[in-house]
């Protein structure tokens, strides 16, 4: 399906070290399926790498809401807060 294609293209672009293209594909994947926590977490990570901390925090907050028992999600959110200076 189209959502999976965007999610997978995001992975490919990330591996090719093309973060801007990866970010766009993960955003497109999330437009089609906002509950896709894997794409949301990958998008947040890529945004951290681009120093877009506020947007990254927002996505990590959503990941925590969608996966409240995933300790890694909380860790990533804490790291993003640290990057914000909080």
Secondary structure by P-SEA (a helix, b strand, c coil): caaaaaaaaaaaaaaacaaaaaaaaaaaaaaacccaaaaaaaaaaaaaaacaaaaaaaaaaaaaaaccccaaaaaaaaaaaaaacc
